[in-house]
């Protein structure tokens, strides 16, 4: 999960490049669809320097969706998939080449 948050700047650049291909809508509509159709709830959130908000939604069945909310409140679906698994990995010890 932390790796996703660290990849946020690259994801946002990708989102800008493919914005014409992404699906966007009102926050209320997108969150309702994710909850009712896919059983997904928010699992992680991150704030980018350009005031966009990245959120990761996932379900107990493993489906997941990454959204980006623009400063004007429009939410765009950035990516989705299956087999989501929450991880909590510790940082390697300093000097450890892991």
MODELLER restraints for C-alpha pairs under 7 A, 6 or more apart:
rsr = mdl.restraints
at = mdl.atoms
rsr.add(forms.Gaussian(group=physical.xy_distance, feature=features.Distance(at['CA:1:A'], at['CA:86:A']), mean=6.35, stdev=0.5))
rsr.add(forms.Gaussian(group=physical.xy_distance, feature=features.Distance(at['CA:1:A'], at['CA:87:A']), mean=6.14, stdev=0.5))
rsr.add(forms.Gaussian(group=physical.xy_distance, feature=features.Distance(at['CA:5:A'], at['CA:46:A']), mean=6.25, stdev=0.5))
rsr.add(forms.Gaussian(group=physical.xy_distance, feature=features.Distance(at['CA:9:A'], at['CA:48:A']), mean=6.95, stdev=0.5))
rsr.add(forms.Gaussian(group=physical.xy_distance, feature=features.Distance(at['CA:15:A'], at['CA:78:A']), mean=6.38, stdev=0.5))
rsr.add(forms.Gaussian(group=physical.xy_distance, feature=features.Distance(at['CA:22:A'], at['CA:76:A']), mean=6.33, stdev=0.5))
rsr.add(forms.Gaussian(group=physical.xy_distance, feature=features.Distance(at['CA:22:A'], at['CA:77:A']), mean=6.04, stdev=0.5))
rsr.add(forms.Gaussian(group=physical.xy_distance, feature=features.Distance(at['CA:22:A'], at['CA:78:A']), mean=6.40, stdev=0.5))
rsr.add(forms.Gaussian(group=physical.xy_distance, feature=features.Distance(at['CA:23:A'], at['CA:76:A']), mean=5.52, stdev=0.5))
rsr.add(forms.Gaussian(group=physical.xy_distance, feature=features.Distance(at['CA:23:A'], at['CA:77:A']), mean=5.51, stdev=0.5))
rsr.add(forms.Gaussian(group=physical.xy_distance, feature=features.Distance(at['CA:24:A'], at['CA:74:A']), mean=6.60, stdev=0.5))
rsr.add(forms.Gaussian(group=physical.xy_distance, feature=features.Distance(at['CA:24:A'], at['CA:75:A']), mean=5.39, stdev=0.5))
rsr.add(forms.Gaussian(group=physical.xy_distance, feature=features.Distance(at['CA:24:A'], at['CA:76:A']), mean=3.99, stdev=0.5))
rsr.add(forms.Gaussian(group=physical.xy_distance, feature=features.Distance(at['CA:24:A'], at['CA:77:A']), mean=6.27, stdev=0.5))
rsr.add(forms.Gaussian(group=physical.xy_distance, feature=features.Distance(at['CA:25:A'], at['CA:74:A']), mean=5.70, stdev=0.5))
rsr.add(forms.Gaussian(group=physical.xy_distance, feature=features.Distance(at['CA:25:A'], at['CA:75:A']), mean=5.52, stdev=0.5))
rsr.add(forms.Gaussian(group=physical.xy_distance, feature=features.Distance(at['CA:25:A'], at['CA:76:A']), mean=6.53, stdev=0.5))
rsr.add(forms.Gaussian(group=physical.xy_distance, feature=features.Distance(at['CA:26:A'], at['CA:74:A']), mean=5.32, stdev=0.5))
rsr.add(forms.Gaussian(group=physical.xy_distance, feature=features.Distance(at['CA:26:A'], at['CA:75:A']), mean=6.04, stdev=0.5))
rsr.add(forms.Gaussian(group=physical.xy_distance, feature=features.Distance(at['CA:27:A'], at['CA:73:A']), mean=6.74, stdev=0.5))
rsr.add(forms.Gaussian(group=physical.xy_distance, feature=features.Distance(at['CA:27:A'], at['CA:74:A']), mean=6.24, stdev=0.5))
rsr.add(forms.Gaussian(group=physical.xy_distance, feature=features.Distance(at['CA:27:A'], at['CA:75:A']), mean=5.50, stdev=0.5))
rsr.add(forms.Gaussian(group=physical.xy_distance, feature=features.Distance(at['CA:34:A'], at['CA:40:A']), mean=5.33, stdev=0.5))
rsr.add(forms.Gaussian(group=physical.xy_distance, feature=features.Distance(at['CA:35:A'], at['CA:41:A']), mean=6.21, stdev=0.5))
rsr.add(forms.Gaussian(group=physical.xy_distance, feature=features.Distance(at['CA:39:A'], at['CA:59:A']), mean=5.33, stdev=0.5))
rsr.add(forms.Gaussian(group=physical.xy_distance, feature=features.Distance(at['CA:40:A'], at['CA:57:A']), mean=5.47, stdev=0.5))
rsr.add(forms.Gaussian(group=physical.xy_distance, feature=features.Distance(at['CA:40:A'], at['CA:58:A']), mean=4.55, stdev=0.5))
rsr.add(forms.Gaussian(group=physical.xy_distance, feature=features.Distance(at['CA:40:A'], at['CA:59:A']), mean=4.18, stdev=0.5))
rsr.add(forms.Gaussian(group=physical.xy_distance, feature=features.Distance(at['CA:40:A'], at['CA:64:A']), mean=6.99, stdev=0.5))
rsr.add(forms.Gaussian(group=physical.xy_distance, feature=features.Distance(at['CA:41:A'], at['CA:57:A']), mean=5.00, stdev=0.5))
rsr.add(forms.Gaussian(group=physical.xy_distance, feature=features.Distance(at['CA:41:A'], at['CA:58:A']), mean=5.60, stdev=0.5))
rsr.add(forms.Gaussian(group=physical.xy_distance, feature=features.Distance(at['CA:41:A'], at['CA:59:A']), mean=6.38, stdev=0.5))
rsr.add(forms.Gaussian(group=physical.xy_distance, feature=features.Distance(at['CA:42:A'], at['CA:55:A']), mean=6.74, stdev=0.5))
rsr.add(forms.Gaussian(group=physical.xy_distance, feature=features.Distance(at['CA:42:A'], at['CA:56:A']), mean=5.79, stdev=0.5))
rsr.add(forms.Gaussian(group=physical.xy_distance, feature=features.Distance(at['CA:42:A'], at['CA:57:A']), mean=4.20, stdev=0.5))
rsr.add(forms.Gaussian(group=physical.xy_distance, feature=features.Distance(at['CA:42:A'], at['CA:58:A']), mean=6.54, stdev=0.5))
rsr.add(forms.Gaussian(group=physical.xy_distance, feature=features.Distance(at['CA:43:A'], at['CA:56:A']), mean=5.58, stdev=0.5))
rsr.add(forms.Gaussian(group=physical.xy_distance, feature=features.Distance(at['CA:43:A'], at['CA:57:A']), mean=5.37, stdev=0.5))
rsr.add(forms.Gaussian(group=physical.xy_distance, feature=features.Distance(at['CA:43:A'], at['CA:58:A']), mean=6.43, stdev=0.5))
rsr.add(forms.Gaussian(group=physical.xy_distance, feature=features.Distance(at['CA:44:A'], at['CA:55:A']), mean=5.65, stdev=0.5))
rsr.add(forms.Gaussian(group=physical.xy_distance, feature=features.Distance(at['CA:44:A'], at['CA:56:A']), mean=5.06, stdev=0.5))
rsr.add(forms.Gaussian(group=physical.xy_distance, feature=features.Distance(at['CA:45:A'], at['CA:54:A']), mean=5.64, stdev=0.5))
rsr.add(forms.Gaussian(group=physical.xy_distance, feature=features.Distance(at['CA:45:A'], at['CA:55:A']), mean=4.37, stdev=0.5))
rsr.add(forms.Gaussian(group=physical.xy_distance, feature=features.Distance(at['CA:45:A'], at['CA:56:A']), mean=6.34, stdev=0.5))
rsr.add(forms.Gaussian(group=physical.xy_distance, feature=features.Distance(at['CA:46:A'], at['CA:53:A']), mean=5.77, stdev=0.5))
rsr.add(forms.Gaussian(group=physical.xy_distance, feature=features.Distance(at['CA:46:A'], at['CA:54:A']), mean=5.14, stdev=0.5))
rsr.add(forms.Gaussian(group=physical.xy_distance, feature=features.Distance(at['CA:46:A'], at['CA:55:A']), mean=6.47, stdev=0.5))
rsr.add(forms.Gaussian(group=physical.xy_distance, feature=features.Distance(at['CA:47:A'], at['CA:53:A']), mean=4.71, stdev=0.5))
rsr.add(forms.Gaussian(group=physical.xy_distance, feature=features.Distance(at['CA:47:A'], at['CA:54:A']), mean=6.35, stdev=0.5))
rsr.add(forms.Gaussian(group=physical.xy_distance, feature=features.Distance(at['CA:51:A'], at['CA:71:A']), mean=6.03, stdev=0.5))
rsr.add(forms.Gaussian(group=physical.xy_distance, feature=features.Distance(at['CA:52:A'], at['CA:68:A']), mean=6.54, stdev=0.5))
rsr.add(forms.Gaussian(group=physical.xy_distance, feature=features.Distance(at['CA:52:A'], at['CA:69:A']), mean=5.54, stdev=0.5))
rsr.add(forms.Gaussian(group=physical.xy_distance, feature=features.Distance(at['CA:52:A'], at['CA:70:A']), mean=4.90, stdev=0.5))
rsr.add(forms.Gaussian(group=physical.xy_distance, feature=features.Distance(at['CA:52:A'], at['CA:71:A']), mean=5.83, stdev=0.5))
rsr.add(forms.Gaussian(group=physical.xy_distance, feature=features.Distance(at['CA:53:A'], at['CA:68:A']), mean=5.50, stdev=0.5))
rsr.add(forms.Gaussian(group=physical.xy_distance, feature=features.Distance(at['CA:53:A'], at['CA:69:A']), mean=5.02, stdev=0.5))
rsr.add(forms.Gaussian(group=physical.xy_distance, feature=features.Distance(at['CA:53:A'], at['CA:70:A']), mean=6.82, stdev=0.5))
rsr.add(forms.Gaussian(group=physical.xy_distance, feature=features.Distance(at['CA:54:A'], at['CA:66:A']), mean=7.00, stdev=0.5))
rsr.add(forms.Gaussian(group=physical.xy_distance, feature=features.Distance(at['CA:54:A'], at['CA:67:A']), mean=5.69, stdev=0.5))
rsr.add(forms.Gaussian(group=physical.xy_distance, feature=features.Distance(at['CA:54:A'], at['CA:68:A']), mean=4.53, stdev=0.5))
rsr.add(forms.Gaussian(group=physical.xy_distance, feature=features.Distance(at['CA:54:A'], at['CA:69:A']), mean=6.47, stdev=0.5))
rsr.add(forms.Gaussian(group=physical.xy_distance, feature=features.Distance(at['CA:55:A'], at['CA:66:A']), mean=5.71, stdev=0.5))
rsr.add(forms.Gaussian(group=physical.xy_distance, feature=features.Distance(at['CA:55:A'], at['CA:67:A']), mean=5.29, stdev=0.5))
rsr.add(forms.Gaussian(group=physical.xy_distance, feature=features.Distance(at['CA:55:A'], at['CA:68:A']), mean=6.45, stdev=0.5))
rsr.add(forms.Gaussian(group=physical.xy_distance, feature=features.Distance(at['CA:56:A'], at['CA:65:A']), mean=5.85, stdev=0.5))
rsr.add(forms.Gaussian(group=physical.xy_distance, feature=features.Distance(at['CA:56:A'], at['CA:66:A']), mean=4.58, stdev=0.5))
rsr.add(forms.Gaussian(group=physical.xy_distance, feature=features.Distance(at['CA:56:A'], at['CA:67:A']), mean=6.52, stdev=0.5))
rsr.add(forms.Gaussian(group=physical.xy_distance, feature=features.Distance(at['CA:57:A'], at['CA:64:A']), mean=5.49, stdev=0.5))
rsr.add(forms.Gaussian(group=physical.xy_distance, feature=features.Distance(at['CA:57:A'], at['CA:65:A']), mean=5.16, stdev=0.5))
rsr.add(forms.Gaussian(group=physical.xy_distance, feature=features.Distance(at['CA:57:A'], at['CA:66:A']), mean=6.31, stdev=0.5))
rsr.add(forms.Gaussian(group=physical.xy_distance, feature=features.Distance(at['CA:58:A'], at['CA:64:A']), mean=4.12, stdev=0.5))
rsr.add(forms.Gaussian(group=physical.xy_distance, feature=features.Distance(at['CA:58:A'], at['CA:65:A']), mean=6.39, stdev=0.5))
rsr.add(forms.Gaussian(group=physical.xy_distance, feature=features.Distance(at['CA:58:A'], at['CA:84:A']), mean=6.79, stdev=0.5))
rsr.add(forms.Gaussian(group=physical.xy_distance, feature=features.Distance(at['CA:62:A'], at['CA:82:A']), mean=5.34, stdev=0.5))
rsr.add(forms.Gaussian(group=physical.xy_distance, feature=features.Distance(at['CA:62:A'], at['CA:83:A']), mean=4.46, stdev=0.5))
rsr.add(forms.Gaussian(group=physical.xy_distance, feature=features.Distance(at['CA:62:A'], at['CA:84:A']), mean=4.55, stdev=0.5))
rsr.add(forms.Gaussian(group=physical.xy_distance, feature=features.Distance(at['CA:62:A'], at['CA:85:A']), mean=6.99, stdev=0.5))
rsr.add(forms.Gaussian(group=physical.xy_distance, feature=features.Distance(at['CA:63:A'], at['CA:81:A']), mean=5.71, stdev=0.5))
rsr.add(forms.Gaussian(group=physical.xy_distance, feature=features.Distance(at['CA:63:A'], at['CA:82:A']), mean=4.29, stdev=0.5))
rsr.add(forms.Gaussian(group=physical.xy_distance, feature=features.Distance(at['CA:63:A'], at['CA:83:A']), mean=6.14, stdev=0.5))
rsr.add(forms.Gaussian(group=physical.xy_distance, feature=features.Distance(at['CA:63:A'], at['CA:84:A']), mean=6.07, stdev=0.5))
rsr.add(forms.Gaussian(group=physical.xy_distance, feature=features.Distance(at['CA:64:A'], at['CA:80:A']), mean=5.37, stdev=0.5))
rsr.add(forms.Gaussian(group=physical.xy_distance, feature=features.Distance(at['CA:64:A'], at['CA:81:A']), mean=5.38, stdev=0.5))
rsr.add(forms.Gaussian(group=physical.xy_distance, feature=features.Distance(at['CA:64:A'], at['CA:82:A']), mean=6.03, stdev=0.5))
rsr.add(forms.Gaussian(group=physical.xy_distance, feature=features.Distance(at['CA:64:A'], at['CA:84:A']), mean=6.06, stdev=0.5))
rsr.add(forms.Gaussian(group=physical.xy_distance, feature=features.Distance(at['CA:65:A'], at['CA:79:A']), mean=5.69, stdev=0.5))
rsr.add(forms.Gaussian(group=physical.xy_distance, feature=features.Distance(at['CA:65:A'], at['CA:80:A']), mean=4.13, stdev=0.5))
rsr.add(forms.Gaussian(group=physical.xy_distance, feature=features.Distance(at['CA:65:A'], at['CA:81:A']), mean=6.64, stdev=0.5))
rsr.add(forms.Gaussian(group=physical.xy_distance, feature=features.Distance(at['CA:66:A'], at['CA:77:A']), mean=6.16, stdev=0.5))
rsr.add(forms.Gaussian(group=physical.xy_distance, feature=features.Distance(at['CA:66:A'], at['CA:78:A']), mean=5.42, stdev=0.5))
rsr.add(forms.Gaussian(group=physical.xy_distance, feature=features.Distance(at['CA:66:A'], at['CA:79:A']), mean=5.17, stdev=0.5))
rsr.add(forms.Gaussian(group=physical.xy_distance, feature=features.Distance(at['CA:66:A'], at['CA:80:A']), mean=6.18, stdev=0.5))
rsr.add(forms.Gaussian(group=physical.xy_distance, feature=features.Distance(at['CA:67:A'], at['CA:75:A']), mean=6.49, stdev=0.5))
rsr.add(forms.Gaussian(group=physical.xy_distance, feature=features.Distance(at['CA:67:A'], at['CA:76:A']), mean=5.51, stdev=0.5))
rsr.add(forms.Gaussian(group=physical.xy_distance, feature=features.Distance(at['CA:67:A'], at['CA:77:A']), mean=4.53, stdev=0.5))
rsr.add(forms.Gaussian(group=physical.xy_distance, feature=features.Distance(at['CA:67:A'], at['CA:78:A']), mean=5.25, stdev=0.5))
rsr.add(forms.Gaussian(group=physical.xy_distance, feature=features.Distance(at['CA:68:A'], at['CA:75:A']), mean=5.66, stdev=0.5))
rsr.add(forms.Gaussian(group=physical.xy_distance, feature=features.Distance(at['CA:68:A'], at['CA:76:A']), mean=5.32, stdev=0.5))
rsr.add(forms.Gaussian(group=physical.xy_distance, feature=features.Distance(at['CA:68:A'], at['CA:77:A']), mean=6.57, stdev=0.5))
rsr.add(forms.Gaussian(group=physical.xy_distance, feature=features.Distance(at['CA:68:A'], at['CA:78:A']), mean=6.62, stdev=0.5))
rsr.add(forms.Gaussian(group=physical.xy_distance, feature=features.Distance(at['CA:69:A'], at['CA:75:A']), mean=4.29, stdev=0.5))
rsr.add(forms.Gaussian(group=physical.xy_distance, feature=features.Distance(at['CA:69:A'], at['CA:76:A']), mean=6.34, stdev=0.5))
rsr.add(forms.Gaussian(group=physical.xy_distance, feature=features.Distance(at['CA:92:A'], at['CA:98:A']), mean=6.34, stdev=0.5))
